[in-house]
Amino acid sequence: MYFLSDNAGPVHPNVIDAIVQANAGYAPGYGDDPLTETARNLVRDVFEAPDAAVEFVVNGTSANALLLATMTQPWETIFCADVAHIHKDECNAPEFYTQAKLSLVPTVNGKMTPEALRTKILAEQNRGVHGPQRGPLSITQVTEKGTIYSLDEIRALTDVAREFGIKTHLDGARFANGLVALGCSAAEMSWKAGVDTVSFGGTKNGAMGVEACVIFDPDLAWEFELRRKRGGHLLSKHRYLSAQMLGYLADDLWLETARAANARCAQLAAGLYDVPDLTVQFAVQANIIFFAMPRRAHKRALDGGAAYYVVNGDPDDGDPAEMLTGRLVTDWSITAADVQQFIDLLHG
């Protein structure tokens, strides 16, 4: 019963097989190999974007930081949610690579509204040379609260961005989970909704460690390549990144794993709603649940074998009735039996 993070789950066997198949003989390095070009074309097909630039990096932080650096001047500010992953969980990597600042937009249930975004944008670039200039918008899908922007909500935010002549980046570490929940295509959740660049996640959804940086404006492609090399994120044995993406996309595995993770999360949420004194804090739309329950219930669950999930507070020390918040994340490998065992523990 491992609900700590979808980063912690195993690599899907199909991805491992793809790496093994790539490990035969010799191939040019630094992405100049046939396997990498095949993987790029598969991503272009997924996004219905034959002219898009597609490059691979090993993790989401480098994908976000390098894409934003390609879109941002050092004197600009990046607009993002006050709970965005690029703000909360990347150790200022976006600021380090862009040399720009982040402007935090207030959220409701983890999501920005067009009105809040417009207010924040209007508050910047009103001091001429003395203040930060308006830079890109970054949207996190799925949000850090486990909620999902609808296609109309994404489009409404990118419409505001375009009003001010700024581009939009989509942090899609859980892109597949959001896509299958919405029942839409990758194109509909990206460039058709006004998005200019995407960090297309694989690591959280069954890969070992690969993200695709998808750039719909080819004019940005060369600068991204230079920044990736300069930043130390161009792997010499690049084919092993590309092999993961091939295994991930083949036969729509990426959709299968996302559906599995979301289904187990829905099962988990259904069971939690019946647990006494437990409150689910946000709508459960993908594969993340935030909840609150008494300390004694957390202790019972953890002592009973559900040893891995986030608890905000010490489950062993304090008032047993005090409400502590927690987070549960499901990945593709969690089974229905795992979920039921956890629910049974909570029911005591």
Secondary structure, 3 states (H helix, E strand, C coil): CECCCCCCCCCCHHHHHHHHHHCCCCCCCCCCCHHHHHHHHHHHHHCCCCCCEEEEECCHHHHHHHHHHHHCCCCEEEEEECCCHHHHCCCCHHHHHHCCEEEEECCECCECCHHHHHHHHHCCCCCHHHCCEEEEEEEECCCCCCCCCCHHHHHHHHHHHHHCCCCEEEEECCHHHHHHHHCCCCCCCCHHHCCCEEEEECHHHCCCCCEEEEECCHHHHHHHHHHHHHCCCCCCCCHHHHHHHHHHHHHHHHHHHHHHHHHHHHHHHHHHCCCCCCEECCCCCCCEEEEEEEHHHHHHHHHCCCCECEEECCCCCCCCCCEEEEEEECCCCCCHHHHHHHHHHHHC
